[in-house]
Amino acid sequence: MLSKTNIEIELAKLRDKRVSHNDILSEVRQVLSDNEQERSSIEARLSSNAPFKEHSFNSELLFTSRVYHKDDIKKLCVDYRLRFLDARFFKGDFPAEAISKIRQLEKEHQTTLTGLKIIAPAKLLKLENADDPLLMAPMGNNYYYLIHKWGKDLHPLRKLLMWPYKNFENLLFTIFIVSLFLTFITPMQAFTKGLVSNSEYLLMFLFMFKAVGGIVLFYGFAKGKNFNTAIWNSKYYNA
């Protein structure tokens, strides 16, 4: 009876004919060393203040679903109160998947990626004092290519919760609605005798509007806060 062929053993025989064990270990060490040097170089560029550079991508290798214009990025940041800043402002370490995807892009397009940007909430960024990062590479003409997304998704109500901070008109409308609600739930009988007239409700509403507006203004000035339209690409924490 003929014995079955073990393809692992046959493969090992072919390898051993081609190269010795010592040479294999030497090649493996060199490959690992090269990979480590490439990854270290990418991490250094991510944390450095590299100048902006338009990259020459091969359009045939790009996924159009990952290409975004600056106007789309701005609207996203304004709606969800996010920041769009240089990757060097990101706290902590970049995940291995992001480094691998940068290496892959650089090899495919024969380029060195610099001036990378990141979209993330302010709490994930190291901002100068004055829930889902997206790593992006500039392509020129205000277009950016999405390299990698990691972290947890944003809270489903974040867009709604951040709506009052979008601009002054939204904040004023929110104060108006909150004041109406507080006026509605206020027991007017505790402040007046007999029937409550419309003028008394109006006075209570004006008082509530002034009180809520004052609290919001005090909090805004105390914390140095600003509207989403003003901070989406600001590197300052108190903006």
trRosetta pair geometry for C-beta under 8 A, 3 or more apart (Angstrom, degrees):
i j d omega theta_ij theta_ji phi_ij phi_ji
5 10 6.3 17 178 -39 103 133
6 9 4.2 59 91 11 110 111
6 10 6.8 166 89 -12 58 85
7 10 5.3 -52 -143 40 40 114
7 11 6.1 46 154 -24 69 102
8 11 5.7 -52 -149 35 29 112
8 12 6.5 31 151 -20 62 105
9 12 5.6 -53 -150 35 33 113
9 13 6.5 37 151 -22 64 102
10 13 5.6 -50 -152 31 34 114
10 14 6.7 34 151 -17 64 103
11 14 5.8 -54 -153 35 34 111
11 15 6.4 33 151 -18 66 106
12 15 5.6 -54 -148 38 33 112
12 16 6.1 32 155 -20 67 108
13 16 5.8 -56 -144 37 29 109
13 17 6.5 32 156 -21 63 104
14 17 5.9 -55 -153 32 30 112
14 18 6.6 23 153 -17 63 109
15 18 5.8 -65 -153 37 33 108
15 19 6.7 -47 176 46 69 86
15 24 7.4 44 168 -88 116 135
16 19 7.6 -95 -133 65 22 48
16 20 7.6 43 -152 -113 63 37
16 21 7.8 -5 -117 -52 85 78
19 23 4.5 -117 -178 88 103 129
19 24 5.7 127 115 -59 119 81
19 27 7.6 4 166 -12 159 139
20 23 4.7 95 57 8 79 102
20 24 7.0 -135 99 -8 43 86
21 24 5.5 -52 -150 31 34 115
21 25 6.5 32 154 -17 66 103
22 25 5.9 -54 -151 36 32 109
22 26 6.4 34 150 -20 64 107
23 26 5.5 -53 -148 36 34 115
23 27 6.4 36 153 -20 67 103
24 27 5.8 -56 -151 35 31 109
24 28 6.3 29 153 -18 65 107
25 28 5.7 -54 -145 37 32 112
25 29 6.2 35 155 -20 65 105
26 29 5.8 -53 -148 35 29 111
26 30 6.5 29 153 -19 63 107
27 30 5.7 -57 -151 36 31 112
27 31 6.4 32 153 -19 66 105
28 31 5.7 -53 -148 35 32 111
28 32 6.3 28 155 -15 66 107
29 32 5.9 -57 -147 40 29 109
29 33 6.1 31 154 -21 65 109
30 33 5.6 -54 -145 37 29 113
30 34 6.3 31 155 -20 64 105
31 34 5.8 -55 -148 36 29 110
31 35 6.3 29 154 -18 64 107
32 35 5.7 -54 -146 37 31 112
32 36 6.2 31 155 -19 65 107
33 36 5.8 -55 -147 37 29 111
33 37 6.4 29 154 -19 64 106
34 37 5.7 -56 -148 36 30 111
34 38 6.4 31 153 -19 65 106
35 38 5.7 -55 -149 36 31 111
35 39 6.3 27 155 -16 66 107
36 39 5.8 -55 -145 39 31 110
36 40 6.2 32 155 -20 65 107
37 40 5.7 -54 -144 37 30 111
37 41 6.3 34 154 -22 63 106
38 41 5.7 -55 -150 34 30 113
38 42 6.5 29 153 -18 64 105
38 103 5.9 74 143 -116 127 117
39 42 5.7 -52 -148 35 33 111
39 43 6.4 32 154 -17 66 106
39 99 5.3 48 -140 169 91 137
39 103 7.1 -36 -82 -61 69 131
40 43 5.8 -54 -146 38 32 111
40 44 6.3 35 153 -22 64 106
41 44 5.7 -54 -149 34 30 113
41 45 6.5 27 154 -17 63 105
42 45 5.8 -57 -150 36 32 109
42 46 6.4 35 152 -23 65 105
42 99 5.4 131 98 -145 141 87
42 102 5.2 132 -151 101 136 139
42 103 6.5 -81 -54 -62 151 82
42 106 8.0 -134 -92 -18 114 148
42 113 7.9 32 -131 61 92 104
43 46 5.6 -51 -148 32 33 115
43 47 6.6 14 159 -4 65 109
43 93 7.9 -18 -136 -148 121 85
43 94 6.7 -162 -115 36 83 116
43 99 6.7 -15 -61 -107 86 124
44 47 6.3 -69 -150 46 29 98
44 48 6.0 28 155 -29 67 116
45 48 5.6 -57 -136 32 31 113
45 50 5.8 11 -160 -36 81 146
45 112 7.8 -155 -105 170 163 99
45 113 7.3 125 124 91 146 70
45 114 5.8 -102 -170 -107 121 76
45 116 7.7 85 129 4 99 113
46 87 4.8 -77 -159 123 79 130
46 88 6.7 160 148 -80 50 60
46 90 7.7 -41 163 42 108 122
46 94 5.9 -45 154 -24 169 145
46 116 6.3 -31 -116 52 73 133
47 87 7.7 -83 -69 114 35 90
47 88 5.2 96 -156 -127 34 82
48 88 6.3 -121 59 -92 15 128
49 86 7.3 42 -125 149 62 164
49 88 6.0 -54 -76 0 58 170
50 53 7.4 -46 144 -6 108 113
50 114 4.1 -111 141 -170 145 109
50 115 5.5 -114 101 -54 99 60
51 114 7.2 31 64 134 54 129
51 115 6.4 -35 115 -73 34 113
52 115 4.3 104 -121 -135 43 149
52 138 6.4 8 -160 34 92 166
53 114 4.8 53 25 70 130 105
53 115 5.0 167 22 5 74 131
53 138 7.1 143 74 69 47 119
54 138 6.2 -84 -104 123 53 105
54 139 6.9 38 -154 159 79 24
54 140 3.7 52 -142 -72 124 104
55 109 7.2 55 160 130 115 144
55 111 5.2 102 -159 155 103 156
55 113 6.3 -8 -88 -109 148 68
55 137 6.1 -14 14 157 146 118
55 138 6.8 131 3 84 94 67
55 139 6.3 -60 55 -113 88 49
55 140 7.6 -150 39 -24 50 96
56 109 7.2 171 98 169 63 108
56 111 6.0 172 56 -85 75 134
57 61 7.3 -131 174 66 89 97
57 62 5.7 60 148 -63 132 122
57 109 5.1 -48 -131 -133 59 144
57 111 7.3 -77 -82 8 53 151
57 139 6.2 -39 4 -128 128 102
57 145 6.8 112 -70 -45 160 157
58 61 4.5 48 89 16 107 111
58 62 7.2 176 88 -26 56 86
58 108 7.0 -120 37 142 124 86
58 109 5.2 -159 4 -117 91 79
58 110 8.0 69 -34 23 115 92
59 62 5.6 -51 -149 20 40 118
61 108 5.3 179 167 159 155 122
61 109 6.5 -157 71 -74 140 85
62 66 7.2 -134 -177 63 83 106
62 67 6.6 49 162 -55 127 116
62 145 6.7 -95 -139 -123 115 130
63 66 4.5 63 83 8 102 110
63 67 7.6 -176 95 -20 55 85
64 67 5.5 -51 -153 21 46 117
66 145 5.8 46 126 -164 100 71
66 146 4.2 -123 -165 49 88 98
67 139 7.1 -14 -136 -1 100 161
67 143 6.0 -2 -173 -176 98 114
67 144 7.5 155 -155 80 53 39
67 145 5.8 -25 -99 -101 67 70
67 146 7.6 -127 -63 5 23 84
68 72 5.0 -117 -169 77 95 130
68 73 5.8 103 135 -54 124 93
68 136 7.3 -66 49 -129 116 140
68 143 7.1 152 81 -157 36 65
68 144 5.3 -26 68 64 88 89
68 145 7.9 160 22 -92 74 22
68 146 6.5 65 -4 -41 114 100
69 72 5.0 97 60 5 77 101
69 73 7.2 -143 100 -4 42 88
69 142 5.9 38 -163 123 77 97
69 143 5.7 -41 -100 -100 59 68
69 144 7.7 141 -114 18 12 78
70 73 5.4 -55 -149 38 38 114
70 74 6.2 42 152 -24 69 103
70 142 3.9 -79 1 -173 121 100
70 143 7.4 -97 -25 -70 78 26
70 144 7.0 97 -73 -14 67 107
71 74 5.7 -50 -147 33 31 113
71 75 6.5 32 155 -19 63 103
71 142 7.4 51 -20 150 76 133
72 75 5.9 -53 -150 35 31 110
72 76 6.5 33 152 -19 64 106
73 76 5.8 -56 -152 35 31 113
73 77 6.3 27 154 -16 66 108
73 84 5.5 85 155 -103 119 152
73 119 6.6 -136 -154 -83 101 131
73 136 7.8 -79 -103 4 140 174
73 144 6.6 38 -51 31 143 137
74 77 5.8 -59 -148 39 30 109
74 78 6.2 27 156 -18 67 109
74 84 7.3 -81 -85 7 54 150
74 232 5.7 98 -144 119 67 156
74 233 7.5 -41 -107 -34 88 112
75 78 5.8 -56 -144 38 30 110
75 79 6.1 28 159 -19 65 109
76 79 6.0 -60 -146 37 26 108
76 80 6.2 -17 170 18 64 113
76 82 6.7 -23 127 42 85 132
76 119 7.1 9 105 -160 128 148
77 80 6.7 -76 -135 56 22 83
77 81 7.5 26 173 -149 58 7
77 82 4.3 -106 -128 69 70 87
77 83 6.6 94 -147 -87 123 12
77 84 5.3 -86 -68 -26 150 104
77 119 6.6 -125 -79 -142 100 105
77 228 7.1 170 130 -179 71 99
77 232 3.7 107 119 -149 130 110
77 233 7.4 81 113 -49 168 69
78 81 7.7 19 -165 -73 22 43
78 166 6.0 70 165 -143 91 87
78 228 4.3 116 -149 132 60 117
78 229 5.5 33 -124 -81 120 61
78 232 5.5 -48 -63 -69 69 137
79 159 5.3 -6 158 -136 97 98
79 162 7.1 99 153 91 39 120
79 163 7.9 -2 -155 -91 63 67
79 166 7.1 12 -106 -106 39 118
79 228 7.5 144 -26 157 15 159
80 154 6.2 -36 -158 -148 134 168
80 158 5.5 39 -145 123 89 116
80 159 5.6 -48 -88 -88 76 72
80 162 5.9 103 -152 49 27 155
81 121 7.4 38 108 -126 82 82
81 122 7.9 -53 148 -12 90 105
81 158 7.6 -127 37 170 98 99
81 162 4.1 -141 -12 -146 116 139
81 165 5.9 33 -86 86 127 132
81 228 5.1 -101 -95 -103 70 110
81 231 7.8 20 -152 79 75 120
82 119 5.6 39 147 -178 136 87
82 120 6.4 170 -161 93 101 12
82 121 5.8 -74 -116 -81 73 47
82 122 7.9 -172 -147 -34 37 66
82 232 6.9 39 79 -139 61 80
83 89 7.9 -80 122 107 136 145
83 119 7.2 174 84 -145 45 48
83 120 6.3 -25 57 67 88 62
83 121 7.3 76 11 -169 90 14
83 122 5.5 94 -23 -82 126 69
83 125 5.8 -65 67 -1 144 159
83 127 7.6 -135 -106 -83 171 122
83 231 7.0 -63 -96 144 88 86
83 232 6.5 173 -119 -167 42 37
83 233 7.1 128 -162 -100 68 27
83 234 7.2 -90 -129 57 105 60
84 117 6.1 18 179 173 81 123
84 118 7.6 -178 -146 86 46 38
84 119 5.3 -11 -99 -97 76 79
84 232 5.9 18 13 154 100 83
84 233 5.0 -35 67 -95 93 80
85 89 4.6 -16 119 35 133 147
85 117 6.8 168 94 -152 20 80
85 118 6.3 -25 68 59 68 82
85 125 6.2 84 47 -145 141 147
85 233 6.8 150 -76 -152 66 57
85 235 5.7 116 -130 -94 130 82
86 89 5.7 106 72 -8 74 98
86 115 7.3 -79 -125 -156 97 52
86 116 7.4 93 -160 81 62 53
86 117 6.3 -67 -105 -107 33 60
86 118 7.4 20 129 16 19 89
86 235 7.8 3 21 -96 95 124
87 90 5.7 -28 -172 -3 58 118
87 94 7.8 11 -179 -78 118 131
87 116 4.2 13 -20 94 135 100
87 117 6.4 -142 -44 -113 78 8
87 118 4.8 105 -103 -27 64 111
87 135 6.4 43 -107 -133 120 93
89 118 7.2 -152 61 52 90 120
89 125 4.6 19 139 -165 106 101
89 126 5.2 -152 -165 56 61 73
89 127 6.6 44 -165 -79 122 55
89 235 6.4 -140 -91 -136 146 97
90 94 7.0 66 101 -75 145 86
90 118 5.3 16 -62 58 117 172
90 120 6.7 94 -111 13 92 156
90 124 6.7 -13 -144 143 73 91
90 125 6.1 -53 -99 -111 40 68
90 126 7.3 4 80 7 9 90
90 133 6.4 48 -123 -122 126 153
91 124 5.7 -137 29 -177 108 50
91 125 6.4 -157 -20 -112 90 13
91 126 5.4 129 -76 -45 78 88
94 98 4.7 -97 170 75 108 136
94 99 6.0 124 106 -49 116 89
94 135 7.5 59 -140 -80 122 146
95 98 5.0 100 63 1 78 100
95 99 7.5 -146 100 -1 45 86
95 148 7.6 -141 63 144 108 142
95 150 5.0 155 8 -110 144 172
96 99 5.6 -56 -152 38 39 111
96 100 6.1 40 151 -22 70 107
97 100 5.6 -55 -147 37 32 113
97 101 6.3 30 156 -19 66 106
97 148 6.1 157 118 -149 94 140
97 150 6.7 141 64 -79 122 126
98 101 5.9 -55 -147 36 30 108
98 102 6.5 33 153 -20 64 103
98 135 5.5 90 -146 9 122 159
98 147 6.7 74 -151 121 80 112
98 148 4.2 -159 -108 71 77 156
98 150 6.5 -85 -49 -16 111 132
99 102 5.8 -54 -152 33 32 112
99 103 6.5 34 151 -19 65 105
100 103 5.6 -53 -151 35 33 113
100 104 6.3 34 151 -21 65 106
101 104 5.4 -49 -144 35 35 114
101 105 6.4 37 155 -19 65 103
101 147 5.3 140 118 173 123 88
101 148 4.8 148 46 -60 152 116
102 105 5.8 -54 -149 37 31 110
102 106 6.3 30 154 -19 65 108
102 113 5.8 -118 -157 46 98 143
102 116 7.9 -46 -111 -81 125 152
102 135 8.0 -66 -65 137 105 141
102 147 6.2 26 -77 -169 73 142
102 148 7.9 -70 -41 -10 79 123
103 106 5.8 -58 -148 37 29 111
103 107 6.4 24 157 -16 65 108
104 107 6.0 -59 -149 38 29 108
104 108 6.2 24 157 -17 65 111
105 108 5.8 -59 -142 39 29 109
105 109 5.9 -8 171 13 67 115
105 111 7.8 -45 137 62 84 99
105 113 6.5 41 98 -46 123 135
105 137 7.3 179 145 -14 159 159
105 147 6.5 -73 -26 -124 152 101
106 109 6.7 -72 -133 54 20 86
106 110 7.7 68 170 -104 53 9
106 111 5.9 -118 -136 74 63 58
106 112 6.1 39 -136 -103 118 40
106 113 5.9 -107 -76 -9 98 96
107 110 7.5 18 -171 -71 25 48
113 116 6.1 47 151 -63 108 107
113 137 5.2 -69 -146 -120 119 129
113 147 7.9 80 -164 -86 165 144
115 137 7.9 90 85 -151 77 63
115 138 5.6 -35 112 17 117 124
116 135 6.2 4 171 -172 125 90
116 136 6.7 155 -166 79 76 42
116 137 5.5 -41 -111 -95 83 65
116 138 7.8 -152 -106 -6 35 78
116 147 7.3 -27 -143 1 124 146
117 135 7.7 151 84 -158 46 45
117 136 4.7 -26 69 69 93 98
117 137 7.7 173 23 -85 79 18
117 138 6.8 84 -10 -51 113 86
117 144 6.4 -59 49 -133 129 142
118 125 7.7 165 94 -96 121 109
118 133 5.3 -15 -172 -163 110 108
118 134 6.6 155 -157 74 56 49
118 135 5.5 -19 -102 -101 85 58
118 136 7.0 170 -85 20 33 80
119 133 6.6 148 75 -155 53 51
119 134 4.1 2 46 46 106 103
119 136 7.0 47 -14 -8 97 121
120 124 4.3 -90 158 76 130 128
120 125 5.7 146 84 -49 116 100
120 132 6.9 -173 -122 73 70 37
120 133 4.0 -14 -80 -97 115 80
120 134 7.4 -174 -57 19 70 61
120 151 7.9 86 -124 17 106 165
121 124 5.4 89 65 6 76 101
121 125 7.7 -161 99 -4 43 95
121 131 5.9 43 -7 -9 137 56
121 132 7.6 69 -12 25 95 63
121 154 7.9 138 -50 -108 116 101
122 125 5.7 -74 -153 41 40 108
122 127 6.2 -16 -162 -27 93 144
122 231 7.9 -22 -74 153 128 128
122 237 6.8 120 -179 -131 123 69
124 131 7.9 -174 -40 -57 128 23
124 133 6.2 -140 131 -61 150 105
124 151 7.7 -15 -114 -110 154 159
127 235 6.0 178 -142 173 78 53
127 236 6.2 87 171 -179 109 12
127 237 3.9 137 100 -65 124 80
128 235 5.5 40 21 130 103 96
128 236 5.5 -49 79 -104 85 59
128 237 6.8 -154 83 -9 31 86
129 236 7.0 32 158 -156 13 79
129 237 5.3 -29 -107 38 51 117
129 238 6.1 38 -169 -2 64 108
130 224 8.0 178 108 169 58 142
130 236 3.4 -44 37 -141 116 135
130 237 7.2 146 34 39 64 62
130 238 5.6 -148 86 59 50 92
130 239 6.1 29 79 -56 110 98
131 151 6.5 173 160 149 44 119
131 152 5.1 -54 172 82 93 98
131 153 6.9 12 122 110 109 23
131 154 5.1 132 67 -103 113 53
131 155 6.7 87 30 -22 161 74
131 158 7.8 -149 29 -74 126 151
132 149 6.8 13 173 -171 91 101
132 150 7.8 -171 -153 89 59 34
132 151 4.7 -166 -111 91 47 116
132 152 6.2 -99 -76 82 91 45
132 153 5.8 36 -83 -122 144 29
132 154 5.6 -92 7 -45 133 78
133 149 7.1 -180 93 -143 53 56
133 150 6.3 -5 60 56 92 77
133 151 5.6 97 16 -1 76 137
134 146 6.1 -50 -175 -133 108 100
134 148 7.8 177 -152 90 48 41
134 149 5.1 -15 -105 -99 73 89
135 146 7.5 101 76 -162 53 57
135 147 4.5 -55 103 62 99 110
135 148 4.8 10 44 54 117 81
135 149 7.5 -160 17 -73 74 41
136 144 4.1 32 167 165 128 123
136 145 6.4 152 -159 71 75 39
136 146 5.6 -38 -101 -98 86 47
136 147 6.3 -178 -99 2 26 87
137 144 6.6 153 71 -161 36 73
137 145 4.8 -20 59 58 93 97
137 147 5.8 83 -20 -49 100 113
138 143 7.7 110 -164 83 55 52
138 144 5.8 -43 -101 -104 45 79
139 143 4.3 -46 65 95 117 98
139 144 6.2 -178 3 -99 93 22
139 145 5.4 94 -53 -27 117 98
140 143 6.5 -4 70 44 48 94
146 149 7.0 -8 -177 -41 117 97
154 158 4.7 -72 163 14 114 153
155 158 4.4 121 64 -47 87 95
155 161 7.5 9 92 14 128 138
157 160 4.9 -56 -167 47 74 114
157 161 5.4 75 132 -26 90 104
158 161 5.6 -59 -141 41 30 109
158 162 5.9 16 164 -9 68 114
159 162 6.2 -66 -143 45 23 101
159 163 6.8 51 150 -55 59 90
160 163 5.6 -28 -157 -13 34 120
162 165 5.4 -62 -167 45 66 110
162 166 6.9 95 136 -57 78 81
162 228 6.7 83 164 -71 109 136
163 166 5.7 -26 -161 -18 41 119
163 170 5.8 -137 153 -171 73 137
163 174 7.7 147 102 -70 90 126
164 170 5.3 -173 -135 136 34 100
164 171 5.1 85 176 -99 83 59
164 173 7.9 -146 -118 69 79 82
164 174 4.0 0 -114 -31 117 162
165 170 7.4 -51 26 95 15 126
165 171 6.8 57 -94 -75 35 103
165 225 7.6 -77 -137 165 120 124
165 227 6.0 177 172 -135 64 57
165 228 5.4 101 119 -34 88 95
166 170 4.7 55 51 19 99 158
166 227 6.6 20 130 -171 20 100
166 228 4.9 -34 -122 32 44 127
166 229 6.8 62 173 -31 59 92
167 170 5.3 98 55 10 69 102
167 171 7.3 -133 100 -4 37 92
167 227 5.3 67 -109 -173 37 146
167 228 7.3 -72 -50 45 58 88
167 229 5.6 29 -85 -5 91 129
168 171 5.7 -59 -150 38 34 111
168 172 6.2 34 155 -21 69 107
168 227 6.6 -76 -46 -69 62 148
169 172 5.8 -54 -147 36 30 111
169 173 6.4 29 155 -18 64 107
170 173 5.8 -56 -148 37 31 111
170 174 6.3 32 153 -21 65 106
171 174 5.6 -54 -149 35 31 113
171 175 6.5 33 153 -19 65 103
171 216 7.0 152 -179 169 112 147
171 227 7.5 -108 -27 -99 128 107
172 175 5.8 -52 -150 35 32 111
172 176 6.4 37 150 -23 63 105
173 176 5.4 -52 -151 33 34 117
173 177 6.5 30 153 -17 66 104
174 177 5.9 -54 -147 37 32 108
174 178 6.2 30 155 -16 66 108
175 178 5.8 -56 -144 40 30 110
175 179 6.1 32 156 -22 65 109
175 209 6.6 86 146 -148 101 73
175 212 5.1 160 -153 116 87 118
175 213 5.2 64 -167 -79 148 77
175 216 6.2 -91 -89 -4 118 155
176 179 5.9 -59 -150 36 25 111
176 180 6.5 27 153 -20 62 105
176 209 6.9 15 -108 -119 52 110
177 180 5.7 -52 -151 33 33 113
177 181 6.5 32 152 -19 65 105
178 181 5.7 -54 -150 36 32 112
178 182 6.3 30 154 -16 66 106
178 208 8.0 -153 117 155 74 110
178 212 5.3 158 100 -148 120 157
179 182 5.8 -54 -145 39 31 109
179 183 6.3 33 154 -20 64 106
179 205 5.9 87 147 -164 106 72
179 208 4.2 142 -151 115 83 105
179 209 4.1 32 -130 -78 163 67
179 212 5.2 -133 -72 20 89 142
180 183 5.7 -57 -149 36 29 112
180 184 6.3 32 153 -24 64 107
180 205 6.7 17 -97 -132 54 111
181 184 5.6 -54 -149 32 31 114
181 185 6.5 10 160 -5 66 108
182 185 6.3 -64 -143 44 30 97
182 186 6.3 44 154 -42 65 104
182 208 4.7 171 87 -149 123 138
182 212 7.1 175 8 -55 149 125
183 186 5.7 -47 -148 15 30 119
183 201 6.5 90 172 -167 121 79
183 204 5.1 129 -133 116 97 104
183 205 4.5 -4 -84 -87 157 73
183 208 5.2 -130 -58 8 88 154
186 204 6.0 -158 76 178 152 138
186 208 7.6 -137 -35 -69 141 130
187 190 4.7 66 104 -8 104 111
188 191 5.9 -69 -163 42 50 103
188 192 6.2 -16 160 30 85 108
188 196 4.4 52 120 -109 142 152
188 200 6.4 102 -161 128 128 122
188 201 7.0 -47 -93 -84 149 74
188 204 6.7 -94 -104 -48 101 160
189 192 6.9 -88 -131 61 30 69
189 196 7.0 -97 -70 -48 60 118
191 200 7.8 165 98 -176 115 120
191 204 7.6 142 60 -89 159 118
192 196 6.0 121 69 -101 134 80
192 200 5.9 -31 -33 -147 160 155
196 200 5.3 -115 -166 75 81 136
196 201 6.6 88 150 -50 111 90
197 200 5.0 103 59 3 74 100
197 201 7.4 -134 104 0 45 86
198 201 5.5 -54 -153 37 39 113
198 202 6.3 43 149 -23 69 104
199 202 5.4 -50 -148 34 34 116
199 203 6.4 36 152 -19 65 102
200 203 5.6 -48 -146 35 34 112
200 204 6.4 35 152 -18 63 104
201 204 5.7 -55 -148 38 32 111
201 205 6.3 35 152 -22 65 105
202 205 5.6 -52 -148 34 31 112
202 206 6.5 31 153 -18 64 104
203 206 5.8 -52 -148 36 32 111
203 207 6.4 34 152 -20 64 105
204 207 5.6 -53 -150 36 33 114
204 208 6.3 32 152 -18 66 106
205 208 5.7 -55 -147 38 32 110
205 209 6.1 34 154 -22 66 106
206 209 5.6 -50 -142 36 30 113
206 210 6.3 31 156 -18 63 106
207 210 5.9 -57 -150 37 28 110
207 211 6.2 26 153 -18 64 109
208 211 5.6 -57 -144 38 31 110
208 212 6.0 24 161 -13 68 108
209 212 6.2 -54 -140 41 26 104
209 213 5.9 25 159 -16 62 114
210 213 5.9 -58 -142 42 25 111
210 214 6.1 29 157 -23 62 109
211 214 5.8 -56 -149 34 26 112
211 215 6.6 26 155 -18 62 105
212 215 5.8 -54 -150 35 32 110
212 216 6.4 30 154 -17 65 107
213 216 5.8 -56 -147 38 31 111
213 217 6.2 29 156 -17 66 108
214 217 5.8 -56 -144 39 29 109
214 218 6.1 29 157 -20 65 108
215 218 5.8 -56 -146 37 28 111
215 219 6.3 26 156 -17 64 108
216 219 5.9 -56 -147 38 28 109
216 220 6.1 28 155 -20 64 110
217 220 5.6 -55 -144 38 29 112
217 221 6.2 22 161 -12 66 108
218 221 6.2 -59 -145 41 26 103
218 222 5.9 24 158 -19 64 114
219 222 5.8 -58 -139 40 26 110
219 223 6.0 3 168 1 64 115
219 225 7.4 2 128 15 79 132
220 223 6.5 -70 -140 49 20 94
220 225 4.8 -95 -141 57 67 104
221 224 7.4 25 -172 -74 29 41
223 238 7.3 -162 153 -134 54 86
224 238 3.3 7 109 -173 146 103
224 239 7.1 -19 144 -54 99 25
225 238 7.8 -84 -64 -161 36 59
226 230 4.5 -83 149 81 125 130
226 231 5.2 140 79 -46 109 110
226 234 7.8 47 61 15 140 163
226 239 5.1 -41 19 162 131 54
227 230 5.1 84 63 10 76 104
227 231 7.2 175 86 0 36 96
228 231 6.3 -77 -137 46 29 94
228 232 6.1 49 170 -59 70 95
229 232 6.8 -24 -138 -12 22 113
230 234 6.9 18 138 -33 66 136
230 239 6.8 -138 123 163 99 96
231 234 4.5 -70 -144 28 57 124
231 236 8.0 -104 -132 67 92 81
231 239 4.7 149 -111 115 101 99
234 239 4.2 -106 129 106 153 159
236 239 4.1 97 83 -32 103 120
